């Protein structure tokens, strides 16, 4: 399950504490509430290829999604991991 964790410090915690791999409620919560903060309109993140019609991300969007500071989970994640804020970014409200 550690393969699904994008934050290195939290991934290390999951590996160090096997009980986190047994009780998976934290992973369900993370999956439901993970968010990448994109401050622009969604259509500004996409660019269609005029030749074949495929859609790709613009360079700024690609840079944005690779920045861990842009990713967060919901506040409900705190009930699963003690000191969760140390390991990943948690949104307020």
VOGU-3710 file (C-alpha; in Angstrom, 3 decimals, decimal comma):
1> xxxxxxxxxx> 0,000/0,000/0,000  2,942/2,318/0,450  3,198/2,442/-3,341  0,111/4,656/-3,422  1,515/7,302/-1,072  3,060/10,294/-2,857  4,572/11,971/0,226  8,003/10,423/1,013  7,866/11,009/4,783  4,424/9,434/5,089
11> xxxxxxxxxx> 5,411/6,538/2,814  8,359/5,876/5,162  5,961/5,864/8,114  3,681/3,330/6,411  6,668/1,060/5,771  7,919/1,400/9,372  4,539/0,578/10,921  3,007/-2,558/9,368  -0,229/-1,975/11,274  -0,890/0,915/8,873
21> xxxxxxxxxx> -0,884/-1,662/6,087  -3,390/-3,840/7,933  -5,974/-1,180/8,704  -6,704/0,493/5,385  -9,262/3,133/6,408  -6,570/5,818/6,070  -5,978/4,829/2,434  -9,692/5,013/1,650  -9,871/8,467/3,229  -6,751/9,621/1,376
31> xxxxxxxxxx> -8,174/8,310/-1,909  -11,480/10,097/-1,446  -10,112/13,466/-0,354  -6,748/13,896/-2,080  -6,635/17,108/-4,087  -4,185/18,948/-6,290  -4,708/22,675/-5,976  -4,803/24,130/-9,487  -5,469/27,877/-9,159  -6,619/28,316/-12,757
41> xxxxxxxxxx> -9,606/27,184/-14,772  -9,514/23,467/-15,546  -9,538/24,128/-19,280  -6,315/26,136/-18,827  -4,566/22,917/-17,793  -5,379/21,081/-21,010  -4,180/21,368/-24,572  -5,642/19,369/-27,449  -3,366/18,088/-30,181  -4,770/19,560/-33,419
51> xxxxxxxxxx> -3,546/16,611/-35,489  -4,697/13,533/-33,600  -7,181/15,034/-31,126  -5,514/13,699/-27,995  -5,477/15,896/-24,926  -2,425/16,552/-22,764  -1,529/18,828/-19,873  0,142/22,155/-20,566  3,674/22,488/-19,187  2,573/24,637/-16,227
61> xxxxxxxxxx> 0,050/21,982/-15,196  2,698/19,268/-15,450  5,010/21,282/-13,214  2,139/21,877/-10,821  1,181/18,229/-10,388  4,798/17,234/-9,687  5,000/19,749/-6,819  4,037/17,988/-3,570  3,151/21,324/-1,976  0,161/21,493/-4,333
71> xxxxxxxxxx> -1,294/18,225/-3,022  -3,361/17,859/0,136  -5,850/15,596/1,859  -8,960/16,440/3,834  -9,009/17,138/7,579  -10,653/13,765/8,285  -7,259/12,157/7,612  -6,038/13,338/11,024  -8,157/10,736/12,817  -6,165/7,920/11,184
81> xxxxxxxxxx> -2,583/9,104/11,713  -1,196/10,764/14,820  0,673/13,977/13,909  -0,453/13,601/10,295  0,408/17,242/9,573  4,087/16,380/9,986  3,929/13,972/7,053  1,646/15,626/4,521  -0,404/18,731/3,848  -3,916/18,714/5,273
91> xxx> -6,546/21,207/4,169  -8,610/23,149/6,655  -12,313/22,499/6,502
//
